[in-house]
Amino acid sequence: MDRDLSEDDSVVDLSFEAESPLAPPAELLERLPSYDWLFQRGGQQIRFPPLEAPGRPLEQRCWSSFLEHRVPLVTEEVAREALLSFVSSKCCYGSTAAGDLIIQELKQQTLCRYRLETFSESRISEWTFQPFTNQSVDGPQRGTSPRLWDIKVQVPPMFQEDTRKFQVPHSSLVKECHKCHGRGRYKCSGCHGAGMVRCPSCSGAKRKAKQSRRCQMCSGSGRRRCSTCSGRGSKTCATCKGEKRLLHFIQLVIMWKNSLFEFVSEHRLNCPRELLAKAKGQSLFKDEDTAVYPIVDFPLREISLASQRGIAEHSAALSPRARVLQQRQTIELIPVTEVHYWYRGQTYVYYIYGTDHRVHVVDYPDRYCFGCTII
């Protein structure tokens, strides 16, 4: 006989509700004086302290001494070796063209790449919970919860992103589970508490269609044990894990982010800008402080403008929601060489970029297939 738990007061009927943990209604939780705003704005709040004092302005610099640094020029021998190395890394590129080509012209240009990194910290607080297993409860009776930015934590190394979660002191509350109403179990949604379900093989007919013998899967009963609850008719509450009560507390979520702004000076070469943004360069200038000032006197005006734009963009994006811990701006020299070569009556082009001589091929003549991506 099928078991019916619909009248069992120890099991609540949640057949049509989600079985994943859900946040409780705000009215079930007591107000904490330091965190009343959690109940007023959807249970989550971002808090940030006053802006830090900016660092000191950059002194006037003699950029001519910086610009005296020059990246070594690419010779024909270096250009050929770079292409051969690139071709050998590609399964469908032949080395014949790279070995027999005739280099006609080397157009060399040194670009400037400006980068601004802003390392910031933001803090979010939110109510969360976990099953209560009679652990110690650090509640309001032990004192007032500290404000979010008064909680001291270990900051990760500068410019390394991380996210950590902490329990706010004196914010814990113990309540009965709002999902199962303190019962620890709820009616199975698969069998609606009966423990048995219709046999999927004979659809409850006890015999398969056009067969006289009884169904072997259900032994002729037309019913099988529910696989969802293993025939028990109920399942352990997924929210409280059967503990019947929950420990609610305010959780502090701290996120350290490294925002990046990049700019590569204008050039007349047909080398993709995204490659130049990732290229290895030679350091020309580095400035790091809690807040950096825009570069205003660099010989290339576009670099100065990029510095001003990057700092303004980061300030506008971060100041309403985060605290800036450190900024770093750099200028690097990126060498780019456009190589024109002749092979079997036609002229082709490839590019060598970065101090590590990376190669970008526009149209290599010695290819065996056309499904590869050229980088």
Stockholm file with secondary structure:
# STOCKHOLM 1.0

chainA/1-375         MDRDLSEDDSVVDLSFEAESPLAPPAELLERLPSYDWLFQRGGQQIRFPPLEAPGRPLEQRCWSSFLEHRVPLVTEEVAREALLSFVSSKCCYGSTAAGDLIIQELKQQTLCRYRLETFSESRISEWTFQPFTNQSVDGPQRGTSPRLWDIKVQVPPMFQEDTRKFQVPHSSLVKECHKCHGRGRYKCSGCHGAGMVRCPSCSGAKRKAKQSRRCQMCSGSGRRRCSTCSGRGSKTCATCKGEKRLLHFIQLVIMWKNSLFEFVSEHRLNCPRELLAKAKGQSLFKDEDTAVYPIVDFPLREISLASQRGIAEHSAALSPRARVLQQRQTIELIPVTEVHYWYRGQTYVYYIYGTDHRVHVVDYPDRYCFGCTII
#=GR chainA/1-375 SS CCCCCTTCTTSBCCTTSCCSCCCCCGGGSCCCGGGTHHHHTTTEEEECCCCCCCCCCCCCCCHHHHHTCCCCCCCHHHHHHHHHHHHHTCTTBCSHHHHHCEEEEEEEEEEEEEEEEEEEEEEEEEEEEEECCSCCCCCGGGCCCCCGGGSCCCCCSTTCCEEEEEECTTCCEEEECTTTTTSSEEECTTTTTSSEEECTTTTTSSBCTTCCSBCTTTTTSSEEECTTTTTSSEEECTTTTTCSEEEEEEEEEEEEEEEEEEEECCCSSCCCHHHHHHSCCEEEEEEEESSCCCCCCCSSHHHHHHHHHHHHHHHHHHTTTCEEEEEEEEEEEEEEEEEEEEETTEEEEEEEETTTTEEEESCCSCBSCSCSCCC
#=GC SS_cons         CCCCCTTCTTSBCCTTSCCSCCCCCGGGSCCCGGGTHHHHTTTEEEECCCCCCCCCCCCCCCHHHHHTCCCCCCCHHHHHHHHHHHHHTCTTBCSHHHHHCEEEEEEEEEEEEEEEEEEEEEEEEEEEEEECCSCCCCCGGGCCCCCGGGSCCCCCSTTCCEEEEEECTTCCEEEECTTTTTSSEEECTTTTTSSEEECTTTTTSSBCTTCCSBCTTTTTSSEEECTTTTTSSEEECTTTTTCSEEEEEEEEEEEEEEEEEEEECCCSSCCCHHHHHHSCCEEEEEEEESSCCCCCCCSSHHHHHHHHHHHHHHHHHHTTTCEEEEEEEEEEEEEEEEEEEEETTEEEEEEEETTTTEEEESCCSCBSCSCSCCC
//
